[in-house]
């Protein structure tokens, strides 16, 4: 490996981005814990018995209006920004930035596949790694061309969903049928997911984990998440270019415009989405409202940062260990809710589920702070770095790069 390709100093980090990543990580936990708790698999009578009509409606409105889709959007944006910053930093040192970035993503892909197949099918690392491999093809394009491609990809689900409905195509249904068949062959009971998750035998967990990835693929195809995520990453690429030259965070006019326009478009459509019981991420209100509201979250966070840095800065600790903490979410969620763990699946009302999520994340803030007080990076980040850079995996001291 070329000497200049060694990892950069940890002081290169931008605290605001780390905190924003921590914020996105918390939102992703709020979304994903509904899966591990079994809430999303429960039928309406079971939900009513557990939470009551008011509790069930409040959860539905809160999740669909403010959580669903918004935080993976924010994470995708940060992924694109990170690509720009990494490429800029590496190329300033004379390293082959694209080659190193691709090597990083191949390692991330391996981690994601293991996570998806052996632990939790809702893994997002695999999708990020695969789509991230396309980003270098845009590195020499002008901002205008990248933004044009980003807008096209973000809006493509509107035409795509309409086209599939017109032609009567529903590939996700065929994938679901195949996944059901696979689950049955492995010993699962897809007709009753909550009862399946309540089983304490290892065979049940193996069947769930091994048959889950086709369902996840089906959901992402149905919601047209794949082109949308790539489009958001490309938007992040352009923002990362501005951040690298110092013209993004101080552009208050852009931040306020993004915040208010994102609210004006995203909030009404997201609320309409939440008020439509049968709607999902493939529905028109969700497609239109999700990305603008997520961008409003990001802009609002940036605008609030100077005045609330002391509080928001706490999110930087888990944000610096995002990979470790994201994978910990799955392990903790499975340990708490699945039958092979404490078996709380299907037994906790929404208020309790969200309180558990807050407790988990608060624990991760403390854990991350204590860990980073003794180590340069999180354990999974260290593994990722070592597999990427090999023997030169130790970050250089800040003074060495001055």
N, C-alpha and C positions, 0 to 999 in steps of 0.2 A: 504494500500500500504506500502511496506517495506520502511523504512526511506531512505535507500541508493538509492532508485529509483527516488528521486526528480530530476528535470531537472538540468543540469550542468550550470556552469557560462558562461555568454555570452563571456567572454574573452577566452574561449576555441576555439573560431573560428580561422580558418586559413584565413588570409586576401586574400591570393592568390586564394583559392577556392571560396571565396565569389565573388571576382572579375571575376573569370572564369565563375561562375554561372550567374553573371550579363551580361557578354558577350554572353553567350548562350541564355539568356532571350531576349536580343536585336535581335539576329538572329531569334528566334522564332517569335518575333513580325513582323520582315520583311517578314517572310513566311506567317503568318496568316492574315496580313492586306490585302493581295490579295483576301482573301475570303470575308471579311466584305465589302471591296470596290466593290465587284461584278466582279472584273477583271477576275477571273478564270471561271466565268460562261458566259462571253460574247463570242459571236460568232466572227469569224475573221473579217467580214465586220464592225462590231461595234467597234472592237479594232482598225482597220485601220482608221476609221473615227475619233476616239478619239486621237490616238497617232501617226498615220502615220506609214508607213512601217518600217522606221528606228527605231522609238521608240519602236514599237512592237517587232522587232528582238532583240534590245538591252536588253529589259526587259526579254525576253525569255532566252537569253544567260546568263545574269547575274543571274537570279533566278535558272536556272537548273544547271549551272556550280558551283555556289558558295554558294547557300542558300538551295535549296531543299534537305531535309533529313539530312543535316549536323548538324543542331543545336539541333534537337530532339535527334540525336545520342550523341552529346556532353552532353546534359542534362541527358540522360540515363546513361552515363558513370559516371557523378557526383552523380547520385542516388546510384549506386553501391558503389562508394567510401564512400558516406555518411553512408551507411549501415555498412561498415567495421568500420568506426570511431566511430559511435554510439555504436555498439556492444562492441568494445574494451573499450570505456570509461565507459559504464555501468557495464560491468563485472569486471573492475578494482575496482569499488565501491562495488562489491558484490551483485549487483542487477541482476534480471532475465532479461538480455538484450533482449533475443528473445521475451519474453512475452510483454515487453514494446514496442519493435519495431512493433510487430503485432498489438498491440492496436493502435499505431500511424497510421499504414496503414489502419486500419478499419475506423478510423476517416477521413483520407484522401480519402478513397473510398466513404464515405458518401458525402463529399464535392464535389468530382468529379462527382458523379451521379447527384446531384442537378444541378451542373454547366452544365453538358451534356444535361440534359432533359429540363431544364427550361431556360437556357441562350444560350449556344452555343454547338452544336453537335461535334465540333472539339476538345473538351476537351481531354487532355492527362493524367490528374490526375487519372482517373479511370483505364486506362491501367497500369500506373505505380504502382498503389496500388495493383492491382490484381497480376501482375507479381512479385512485391516486396515481396508478401507473400510466394513466392517460394524460396527466397534467403536464409532463415535460414536452408533449407535442405542441403545447400552447405557449411555451416559454418565450419564443421569439416573435409572437404575434403582438400587434399593437393593442393598447388598452381597449380601443374601440372595437376591434375584432373579437377580443375575448369577451367583452361585455355583450356584444351581439349574440355570440354563441351561448353565453350564460342565460340571457333573457329567453332565447329560443328554447333552451332545454328546460328552464323553470316553467315556462308556459306550455310546453309540449303535452303535459297530461290532459289539458283541456281538450285539445283536438284528439288525442289518443283515446281517451275515454269515450268521447262521442263517436269516433270511428268504430271502436269495438262494439259499442251498443248498436250502432246502425247495422253492422255486419253480423251481429249475433255471436261474436267471438268472446269466449270466456276461458282462456287457457288456465287460469288459476283453479277453475273447478276440476279440470282434468288432473292437475297436480295434487289437489286435495284428495281426490278419489284414490290416486296412487299412494299417497301418504297414509290414508286410512288402511289400505290393504297391507302396506309395509308394517304399520303399527300392530295390526292384528297378528301378522306372522311372527312378530317379535314378542307377542304376549301382552300387548296393550289393549285398552278398551276405549277407543276413540269416541264412542257414543256417550261416554260419561267421564269427561276429563277430570273433574274434581275427585271422583271416586278413585280414578287411576292415580292421581297425585297423592291421595291419602294412603295408598299402599306402602307398606314399610319394607317390602322385599327388594333386594338389589335388582332383580330381573325387571321389575316395574320401572325403576329409574332408568335402567339401560334402554328399555324399549322406548321410554319417553324421549330420552336424549338422542338416540340413534334415528328415530323417525321424525324428529321435530324439524330438521332443516328444510324438508320439502314444504312444510306448512309456512315456514318463514319466507321461503322463496315465493310461494304463492301470494302471500300478503304484499310483498314488495312489487310483484308484477301487477297485481290488481290496483294498487295505489299509484302506480307509475313512479315509485320512489327512486328508481335507478337513474333515469335521466335528470330528475329534479335534483338529486344529491350532487351529481356531476356539475350541473349548472350552478349550484350554490358554491361548490368548491372553486369554480372559475371566477365567480364574483369575489370570493376570498383572495384569489390570486391577484386580482387587480388591486384590491385594498391593501394586500401585503406589499405590493410595489410602492404604494404611497407611504405605507408605514416605514418601509426600509429607508426612504429618503426624508422622512420626518415631516410629511405634509398631510398626514391623516388625522391624528388625534387632536391637533390644534385647530382643525377646520370645524369650528363650532357651527357655522352656517350649515354645513353638510349634515352634521349630527342632529341639529334641531329639525332640519327638513326631513331627514330619515325618520326621526322619532314621530313627528306629527303626521306625516304621510303614511307611515306604517300603521299608526293607530287608526287613522281615518279609513284606511282600506281594510286592514287586518282585523280590527276589533269587531266591526259589524258583521263581517262574513263569518268570523269565528263564533260569534254568539248565535248567528243564524244556524250554523253547523251544529252547535250544541243544542239548539231548540228543535232539531230535526231528529227524532228518535232512531230512524233507520239509516241515517247517514254514516258514512265512514270516510277514510282519507281519500277514497276515490271519488267522492262526491264533489260537485262544483264549489259549494261554499268552502269546503276544506282546502281545495286546490288553490282557490283565490286568496283565502285569508291567512293560511299558515305562514308562508314566507314573509309577507309584509309585517306581521305581528312579531315574528322572530327578529327581524331587522330592527323593529322598534325597541325590543328588549335590549338588543346590543347597543343601539345608540343611546338609550336611556341610561344604561349602565355606565357608558363612557362619560356622559354628561354629569352623572351623579358622583363619579369617582373622586374628583378633587375635594368635594365637601364631605364625603363619607368614606374616605380611604381607610380610616382606622377600622371601621366595621367591615367594609367590603374586602379589605385586604386579608381578612381571615380566610377568605375563599381561595386565596393564592396558594395556600399550603396544599390542600387536596388537588388543586389544579396543576401543581408541579408534579404530582404523582398520579395523573389522570388514568394512565394505563393500569397501574396497580389497583387503584381504588375502583375502577370500572369492573375489573375482574373479581375484586372482593365483593362487589354487589351481588354477583351471581352466587358465589359460595355462601355468603351470609343469607341471602334470600332463600336458597334451597335448604340450608340448615335450619332456618326458622320455620318454614312453611311446609316443605314436602314431608311425606310420610317417612322417608329415610332419616329425617331430622326430628324436629319437635312436633311436626304434624299439625301446624296451625292452619293449613290450607282450608279455605271455605268456612272458617270459624271466626274470622275477625271482620268487624264492620269497617266501612271506609274510613271513618275518623281514626280508628285504631291503626289501620294500615298506614295512613299518612303520618301518624305520630311515630310509628316504628321507623318509617323512612327518615324522619327528622332526627330520631335518635341515632340511627345508623350513620347518617352524614355528620352529625355532631361528633360522634366517635371517630370518624375518619379525619375530621379537621384536627382533633387532638392527636391522633395517631400520626398523621402526616407531619405535624409540627414537631413532635418528639423525634420522629425518624430523621427528618431533615436537619435536626440539630446535631446529629451524629454522622450522617452520611450525605454524600453529594446528591443522591437521587434515590428514588424508590427502588425496591427490589426488582420489579418487572422492567422498569426503565433501565436498570443496570444490565439486566440480561439482554434486553433489546439492543442496547449500545454495544455490549460485548460481542454479540452475534453479528452486528453490523461492521464493527471496526476491528474485531479480533484482538491482537495483542496490544493495540494502541487505544484501548477502550477507556483509559483513565482520562477524565477531562483535564485540560491544561489549566494551570492557575491563571487567574485573571491578569496578573502582572506579566505572564509569559506572552500574552497576546497584545499587550499594549504597544 
